[in-house]
Amino acid sequence: MVFSDLFFLFVFIPAFAILYIIGSLIDKKWLQGNPVQNCRVRNWVLIMFSLIFYSWGEPVYVFLMIFSVFLNYLAGMVIDKQKRHRKAALVLGLIANIAIICIFKYLGFFAQTLNDIGIQVSVPTIALPIGISFYTFQSISYLIDVYRKQSPAQHNYFNLLLYISMFPQLIAGPIVRYSTVQAEIKKRKVSTDDMAEGIFRFLCGLGKKVIIANQLGEVADQFLKNGLADITTTGAWIGAVAFTLQIYFDFSGYSDMAIGLGRCMGFHFNENFDHPLVSKTVTEFWRRWHISLGTFFRDYVYIPMGGNRRHQMLNIFTVWFLTGMWHGASWNFIIWGLYYGILLVIEKHTILKVIDKIPTFLLHVYNTLIVVIGFGIFYFTDFTRLKQFLKAFFGQTEVFHNIITTTAFTDRLLLWIMAIILVMPVRQWLISRTDRLTMTSPTLNANIKFATKLLVSAAILIVSVALLVGATNNAFLYTRF
């Protein structure tokens, strides 16, 4: 089940909302005198629907997630209560989490790599559990934070299960730290503003996915998947740019929907994107793209290894090797990660030292080119096809341009314009302009914002539903990572 699905929008969410509201009323009546936990029934409703959501397409692997949570619950309890064995419990917990993700995500890749170098072994065929990279990293962050005494251990197994399995962020992030939601698991309150902002944020994410990302995906596949054999240079560029925009709107759209759903339930997840495609450098881009993954590697790998203090280059390459591996069990992801590791090291010793002297326009062009090439590498798991793409991208084709490329742009001109505008911080600009024009009338300001959100939300919902009717391929890209 995915968020951008008619069943989810018109069956799952209404059913969940009805039971959640009933649970809220029960909590209010029965637990209003309990200052420690005032949302027990709501939590049970959320757990139940989260398990249904996850098991909808993979009923077997829901037990893997439940078992993983149980292991982390035990490890967290030992770390919290023991003094002599807390480090051993941490190590064993980390080994268990890493073993689970290695078996289900990387075992086939490792076996195939051995075969490729001449060591004949059996290559297992194991289906990748959806969201395993996200919930495993949340589990790891939980154990380390408990060990560092930055977060208390969760003594209630079902509360920890709620944290890991919460369906808004379960299958494609953001990677939520336990400290972010620990208080809200036990006690939370949803205001009218929370509900309104949450619904608006969810619908904005839905629009990003259905109206923009899905349509750009068709353009990307037209050139990079179906038309690679006779691709032109301009076709390679159009395809790569389309995929770059697709993956941004797809993934940031999912994050918006997750944050919006969480807000409607009283959870406040951290932002995961900050308009990364308007960055001036690769360093800035990775501070704005998939923020929860970047901060995870910074806090749990880069800094513990020495950070900027010692072995900095080794630390950077280790982080980016792992970043590539995290994205998928394929060599192109590892190359993609090391590609950025090399560029970040180069930037640190060159561009960042003279950045004030370089025209902003040139910096934007430089970063855009780097990112588009990077996502070209990201797209192709087959090296033969990747080589074919790169040759075309850099002009080694018999035909530089043809009418197919022109029509791919002109026939969807409105889509391209909309995508390019929306990668920029348009909403912040509109809010600041509205605030400036209506600073003497707070009531007018509030009415304009309310009316605008209402109209935008209605338009997004109508157009998205129309596009979803009959849609066959609507999965989020990051669910496969």
C-alpha positions in Angstrom: 0.0 0.0 0.0 1.3 3.5 -0.8 0.1 6.9 0.1 -0.7 8.0 -3.4 -3.3 5.2 -3.9 -7.0 5.6 -4.1 -7.6 2.8 -1.6 -5.3 4.5 0.9 -6.9 7.9 0.4 -10.5 6.9 0.5 -10.6 3.7 2.5 -7.6 3.3 4.7 -7.3 6.9 5.9 -11.0 7.4 6.6 -11.2 4.0 8.5 -8.1 5.0 10.5 -9.4 8.5 11.2 -12.7 7.2 12.5 -11.1 4.7 14.9 -8.4 7.2 15.9 -11.1 9.8 16.8 -13.0 7.2 18.8 -9.7 6.2 20.5 -9.1 9.9 21.3 -12.5 10.2 22.9 -11.9 7.1 25.0 -8.5 8.4 26.1 -10.0 11.7 27.0 -12.7 10.1 29.1 -10.8 7.3 30.8 -7.2 8.6 31.0 -7.7 12.3 31.5 -6.4 11.9 35.1 -3.2 10.2 33.9 -0.5 12.8 33.4 2.0 10.2 32.2 0.2 8.6 29.2 -3.0 10.1 27.9 -3.1 8.4 24.5 -3.0 4.7 25.1 -6.0 3.7 23.0 -4.9 6.0 20.1 -1.5 4.2 20.2 -3.1 0.8 19.9 -5.2 2.1 16.9 -2.0 3.4 15.3 -0.1 0.2 15.9 -2.9 -1.9 14.5 -3.2 0.2 11.3 0.6 0.4 10.9 0.9 -3.3 10.9 -2.0 -3.6 8.5 -0.4 -1.0 6.3 3.0 -2.8 6.2 1.6 -6.3 5.8 -0.8 -5.2 3.0 1.8 -6.2 0.3 4.2 -8.3 2.5 2.4 -10.2 5.2 5.4 -12.4 6.0 7.9 -9.6 6.5 5.8 -7.8 9.1 6.9 -10.6 11.5 10.5 -9.8 10.7 9.9 -6.2 11.7 8.1 -7.3 14.9 11.0 -9.6 15.7 13.5 -6.8 15.0 11.7 -4.5 17.4 11.7 -7.2 20.1 15.5 -7.6 19.8 16.0 -3.9 20.0 13.7 -3.7 23.0 15.7 -6.3 24.9 19.0 -4.7 23.9 17.7 -1.3 25.0 16.6 -2.6 28.4 19.9 -4.2 29.1 21.8 -1.1 28.1 19.6 1.0 30.4 19.6 -1.3 33.4 23.1 -2.9 33.3 26.4 -1.2 34.0 28.8 -4.0 33.3 27.2 -5.3 30.2 25.8 -2.2 28.5 28.5 -2.0 25.9 28.1 -5.7 25.1 24.4 -5.3 24.7 25.0 -2.3 22.4 27.4 -4.3 20.2 25.1 -7.3 20.1 22.1 -5.1 19.2 24.1 -3.4 16.4 25.3 -6.7 15.1 21.7 -8.1 15.1 20.4 -5.0 13.2 23.3 -5.1 10.7 22.9 -8.8 10.2 19.2 -8.5 9.4 19.8 -5.8 6.8 22.8 -7.6 5.3 20.9 -10.9 5.0 17.8 -9.5 3.4 19.3 -6.7 1.4 22.9 -7.6 0.6 23.4 -11.3 0.8 22.5 -11.9 -2.9 24.8 -9.0 -3.9 27.7 -10.3 -1.9 27.2 -13.8 -3.4 27.0 -12.5 -6.9 30.2 -10.4 -6.4 32.1 -13.6 -5.3 30.8 -15.4 -8.4 32.0 -12.5 -10.6 35.6 -12.7 -9.2 35.7 -16.5 -9.7 34.5 -17.9 -6.4 31.5 -20.0 -7.2 28.8 -19.8 -4.5 25.0 -20.2 -4.6 23.2 -16.9 -5.1 20.1 -16.7 -2.9 17.0 -15.0 -4.1 15.5 -13.0 -1.2 12.8 -10.4 -1.7 13.7 -7.1 -0.2 11.4 -6.2 2.7 10.0 -2.7 2.1 11.4 0.0 4.3 14.0 -2.3 6.0 16.7 0.4 5.5 14.6 3.0 7.2 13.4 1.1 10.2 16.8 -0.6 10.8 18.5 2.8 10.9 15.9 4.0 13.4 16.6 1.0 15.5 20.3 1.6 15.4 19.9 5.3 16.3 17.6 4.3 19.2 20.2 1.9 20.7 23.1 4.3 20.4 21.1 7.2 21.9 20.1 5.0 24.8 23.8 4.0 25.3 24.9 7.6 25.1 22.1 8.5 27.6 20.8 11.0 25.1 17.4 9.2 25.2 15.8 7.0 27.9 15.2 3.3 27.1 11.6 2.5 26.2 10.3 0.1 28.9 7.1 -0.7 27.1 7.6 -3.0 24.1 4.4 -1.8 22.3 5.5 1.9 22.6 8.8 0.9 20.9 6.9 -1.0 18.2 4.8 2.2 17.7 8.0 4.2 17.2 9.4 1.8 14.6 6.3 0.8 12.8 4.4 4.1 12.6 3.0 3.9 9.1 3.5 7.6 8.1 7.3 7.2 8.0 7.7 3.4 8.0 8.6 2.6 4.4 10.4 5.7 3.1 11.3 7.9 6.0 12.3 10.4 7.2 14.5 8.5 9.6 13.0 9.7 12.8 15.1 9.8 16.0 13.5 8.3 19.1 14.2 11.6 21.0 12.1 13.5 18.5 8.9 11.6 19.3 9.5 10.0 22.7 7.4 12.5 24.7 4.6 12.5 22.0 4.3 8.7 22.1 3.0 9.0 25.7 1.3 12.3 25.6 0.3 14.5 22.7 -2.3 17.0 21.7 -3.6 17.9 18.3 -4.8 21.4 17.7 -6.9 22.7 14.9 -3.8 24.4 13.4 -2.0 21.0 13.6 -4.8 19.3 11.7 -5.1 22.0 9.1 -1.4 22.3 8.5 -1.0 18.5 8.5 -3.7 18.0 5.8 -2.3 20.8 3.7 1.2 19.3 3.9 -0.1 15.9 3.1 -1.9 17.1 0.0 1.2 19.1 -1.1 3.1 15.9 -1.0 0.4 14.1 -2.9 0.6 16.7 -5.6 4.3 16.5 -5.8 4.1 12.8 -6.3 1.1 12.3 -8.6 1.0 15.6 -10.6 4.7 16.1 -11.1 6.9 13.1 -10.2 4.8 10.5 -12.0 4.6 12.5 -15.2 8.3 13.3 -15.1 9.0 9.6 -14.6 7.3 8.9 -17.9 9.7 11.3 -19.6 12.7 9.8 -17.8 11.7 6.2 -18.8 11.0 7.3 -22.4 14.7 8.1 -22.8 16.7 6.2 -20.2 14.7 3.0 -20.1 12.8 2.5 -23.4 14.8 4.7 -25.8 18.4 4.2 -24.7 19.4 2.2 -27.7 19.1 5.1 -30.1 19.3 8.0 -27.6 20.6 11.4 -28.7 22.7 13.7 -26.6 19.9 16.1 -25.9 17.7 13.0 -25.2 20.2 11.9 -22.5 20.1 15.4 -21.0 16.3 15.6 -21.0 16.1 12.1 -19.5 18.6 12.8 -16.8 17.1 16.1 -15.8 13.6 14.5 -15.8 14.8 11.8 -13.5 16.5 14.3 -11.2 13.3 16.2 -10.9 11.3 13.0 -10.6 13.3 11.6 -7.7 13.2 15.0 -5.9 9.5 15.5 -6.1 8.8 11.8 -5.5 10.9 11.5 -2.3 10.3 15.0 -0.9 6.6 14.4 -1.7 6.7 11.3 0.4 8.4 13.2 3.2 5.8 15.9 3.1 3.0 13.3 3.3 4.7 11.6 6.2 5.2 14.8 8.1 1.7 15.9 7.4 0.1 12.6 8.6 2.3 12.8 11.7 1.2 16.3 12.4 -2.4 15.3 12.2 -1.8 12.7 14.9 0.3 15.1 17.1 3.8 14.0 16.0 6.3 16.5 14.8 8.8 14.9 12.5 11.9 16.9 11.5 12.2 18.3 7.9 13.9 16.0 5.4 14.3 18.4 2.5 15.2 22.1 2.2 15.1 22.9 -1.5 18.3 21.1 -2.4 18.2 21.7 -6.1 18.8 25.5 -5.6 22.1 24.8 -3.8 25.4 26.4 -5.0 27.7 23.5 -4.1 27.6 19.8 -3.6 28.3 20.3 0.1 25.3 22.5 0.4 23.2 20.1 -1.6 23.8 17.3 0.8 22.9 19.5 3.8 19.5 20.0 2.2 18.8 16.6 0.6 17.6 13.6 2.7 18.6 15.5 5.8 17.7 12.6 8.2 20.1 10.2 6.4 22.9 12.8 6.3 22.6 13.6 10.0 22.4 9.9 10.8 25.8 9.2 9.1 27.2 12.4 10.6 26.3 11.6 14.2 26.7 7.8 14.2 29.6 7.3 11.8 31.5 10.4 10.8 31.9 12.1 14.2 32.7 8.8 16.1 35.4 8.0 13.5 37.1 11.3 14.2 35.1 13.8 12.1 37.1 16.8 11.1 39.7 16.1 13.9 41.6 13.1 12.5 41.5 10.9 9.3 39.0 13.3 7.7 39.4 12.0 4.2 39.0 8.4 5.4 35.9 9.4 7.3 34.4 11.1 4.4 35.0 8.2 2.0 33.7 5.7 4.6 30.5 7.7 5.0 29.9 8.0 1.3 30.7 4.4 0.6 28.1 3.5 3.2 25.7 6.1 1.8 25.9 4.4 -1.6 25.5 0.9 0.0 22.5 2.1 1.9 20.7 3.1 -1.3 20.9 -0.4 -2.8 22.8 -3.6 -3.3 24.3 -2.7 -6.6 27.7 -1.3 -7.7 26.3 1.8 -9.3 25.1 3.0 -5.9 28.5 2.5 -4.4 30.1 4.4 -7.4 27.4 7.1 -6.9 28.4 7.4 -3.2 32.1 7.5 -3.9 31.5 10.0 -6.7 30.0 12.4 -4.1 32.7 11.6 -1.6 35.4 12.6 -4.1 33.6 15.8 -5.0 33.1 16.8 -1.4 36.8 16.4 -0.7 37.7 18.4 -3.8 35.2 21.1 -2.9 36.6 21.4 0.7 40.1 22.2 -0.7 39.0 24.4 -3.7 35.6 25.9 -4.2 34.6 26.4 -0.6 37.8 28.4 0.0 37.0 31.0 -2.7 33.2 30.6 -2.9 32.7 34.4 -2.3 34.7 35.2 -5.4 32.7 32.9 -7.7 29.5 34.3 -9.4 26.4 32.7 -7.9 25.0 31.8 -11.3 28.1 29.8 -12.1 27.8 28.0 -8.8 24.2 27.0 -9.5 25.1 25.7 -12.9 28.0 23.8 -11.5 26.0 22.1 -8.8 23.1 21.3 -11.1 25.4 19.6 -13.6 27.0 17.6 -10.8 23.7 16.5 -9.4 22.2 15.6 -12.8 25.2 13.4 -13.7 25.0 11.9 -10.2 21.4 10.8 -10.7 22.3 9.5 -14.1 24.7 7.1 -12.4 22.0 6.4 -9.8 19.5 5.4 -12.4 21.4 2.6 -14.1 22.2 -0.6 -12.2 23.5 -2.2 -15.5 27.0 -0.9 -16.3 26.6 -1.4 -20.0 23.6 0.8 -20.1 25.3 3.3 -17.8 28.2 3.5 -20.2 25.9 4.0 -23.1 24.1 6.8 -21.2 27.3 8.6 -20.2 28.6 8.5 -23.8 25.4 10.0 -25.1 25.3 12.6 -22.3 28.8 13.8 -23.2 28.1 14.0 -26.9 29.4 10.7 -28.3 26.3 10.0 -30.4 25.6 9.8 -34.1 22.6 12.1 -33.8 22.9 15.1 -31.4 19.2 16.0 -31.4 15.9 14.9 -33.0 12.2 15.8 -32.9 11.5 13.2 -30.1 13.5 15.3 -27.7 11.8 18.5 -28.7 8.3 17.1 -28.3 9.2 15.6 -24.9 9.8 19.1 -23.8 7.2 21.1 -25.7 4.3 18.6 -25.2 4.8 18.9 -21.4 6.0 22.5 -21.2 3.6 23.4 -18.4 4.9 20.4 -16.4 8.5 21.5 -16.9 7.7 25.1 -15.9 5.8 24.0 -12.8 8.6 21.6 -11.7 11.4 24.2 -12.2 9.4 26.8 -10.2 8.5 24.5 -7.4 12.1 23.4 -6.7 12.6 26.9 -5.5 11.4 28.2 -2.1 8.3 29.7 -3.6 6.1 29.0 -0.6 8.4 30.9 1.8 8.5 33.8 -0.7 4.7 34.0 -1.0 4.3 33.8 2.8 6.8 36.6 3.4 5.2 38.8 0.7 1.7 38.2 2.2 3.0 39.0 5.7 4.6 42.2 4.4 1.5 43.4 2.5 -0.9 42.6 5.3 1.2 43.5 8.3 -1.3 46.0 9.5 -4.2 43.5 9.5 -3.5 40.1 11.1 -7.0 39.0 10.4 -6.7 39.7 6.7 -3.4 37.9 6.7 -4.9 34.8 8.3 -7.9 34.8 6.0 -5.8 35.1 2.8 -3.6 32.2 4.0 -6.6 30.1 4.9 -8.4 30.7 1.6 -5.2 30.1 -0.4 -4.5 26.8 1.3 -8.1 25.7 0.9 -8.1 26.4 -2.8 -4.7 24.8 -3.4 -5.7 21.7 -1.4 -8.9 21.3 -3.3 -7.2 21.7 -6.7 -4.4 19.2 -5.8 -6.9 16.6 -4.6 -9.1 16.9 -7.6 -6.3 16.7 -10.1 -4.5 14.0 -8.3 -7.6 11.8 -8.0 -8.2 12.3 -11.7 -4.7 11.2 -12.5 -4.8 8.2 -10.2 -7.9 6.7 -11.8 -6.5 3.9 -13.9 -2.9 4.5 -12.9 -0.9 1.3 -12.9 2.6 2.3 -11.7 2.4 4.6 -8.7 5.1 3.3 -6.2 7.4 5.7 -4.5 11.0 5.3 -5.7 12.6 5.2 -2.2 10.4 2.3 -1.0 12.8 0.0 -2.9 15.8 1.2 -1.0 
